[in-house]
Amino acid sequence: MTFATLGLIEPLLRALETLGYQTPTPVQAQAIPAVLAGRDLMAAAQTGTGKTAGFAVPLLQLLTMEGPKVTANSVRALILCPTRELAEQVHASVAEYAQHLPLTTYAVYGGVSINPQMMKLRKGVDVLVATPGRLIDLFRQNALKLNQLQTLVLDEADRMLDLGFSEELANIYRMLPKKRQTLLFSATFSDEIRLLAGQMLIDPLIVEVSPRNVAANTVKQWVVPVDKKRKAELFVHLMRKGRWKQVLVFAKTRNGVDALVEKLQGLGINADGIHGDKPQATRQRALDRFKSSDVQILVATDVAARGLDIEDLPLVVNFDLPIVAEDYIHRIGRTGRAGNTGEAISLVCADEVNMLSAIEMLTRQTLTRHMEQDFEPEHRVPDTDSSGQVVKKPKKPKKPKTSGGGKRNLGKWVESGEVSVAEPSLKPVRKVPVFNTGPRKKK
Ligand code: AMP
């Protein structure tokens, strides 16, 4: 199958060729014809699967081929994203796909001045990428009208609910014309997502990419058990031993990010951190420096790292496991992208055993453990498996090996199985939006 056989117009084919996209990914092969045919879509696909082109390319074609010219302060297509970084990244991709089309594109998000965004919207924009909060602000200040909207895309919808955007989504829903096309992308189809889809979509085509996470398929994953207080030391040890060059590290909290960055910098390691407390410009600068290899270690929280697309990122380290198991899949999706192989290492302490168990249940695999010599934990991490069982009874810790000829654990890779998402899985408590604006008409 080629992009041409999917019925795409020449300016789009040319743009995809320039980007080196030769064949459609599974999500693109399914989504592109459906979107071109005007259908609503509910797609289980995450970053790394090529989902952005899956919705953006056909959307751009529809905007080019049909509909009136955009009027002042209006938008014809709206792509909602959970974070500023993802909004920037999606916009960059949309702009690349649209490079030979007579369409305007723009991204708006919080954390930066609203005035330039209001100015830019004056003439109207064909495709607007937005985070929910800033979109509502612009709408309330009459800088934005949605009556010309043809297509709405909810990108990473599960993440938007996780981040507490349910109320904003309900508000935006009330602002939208009833007659429109809606495309919903989510890493998982939780009950909350199904409810949201039930309210927002009409007779959607359900697209599930199998394997669900193309990226994770090519990611070698393993766990190193360690005591909590020795995690930083272990990280530095593994980094030096493995001669890590470019690593994205995930920490659970903003303080955790700062503490690790400080520790690494104190050791003369070229590290920087990104989290929600830092201004957007600082985050972007850290990200750009990491991308250009000026920074070797980038430590991030889940929210800040959302949507990062760094080509050929070889390694992701989970300094802490995520509280929400789905985030594990998002995290490891930063590596092994676009057909490359990647590695994901999790430093796990005894406190995190329930999170480990939830991740194994969600991904339907038991993650391989490698004990690192001299870092065997005093507080043993109980055994877990993909059934969600945690063997509570603690065993005595093994005596640390003292002789040099010990087995090298990290030299040998164990390829993990494919990652697929079990449903229903973990159920984090989320507020579910309630939409009372009555049924909407199909476009
Ligand atoms: P996404 O899942 O949309 O974040 O895309 C993940 C990465 O795959 C991005 O770097 C895209 O540029 C790239 N990509 C998307 N579709 C294709 C394709 N058909 N062929 C090659 N690379 C692609």
Residues whose N, C-alpha, C, O or C-beta is under 5 A from the ligand:
A	BS01	AMP	G20 Y21 Q22 T23 P24 T25 Q46 T47 G48 T49 G50 K51 T52 A53 A338
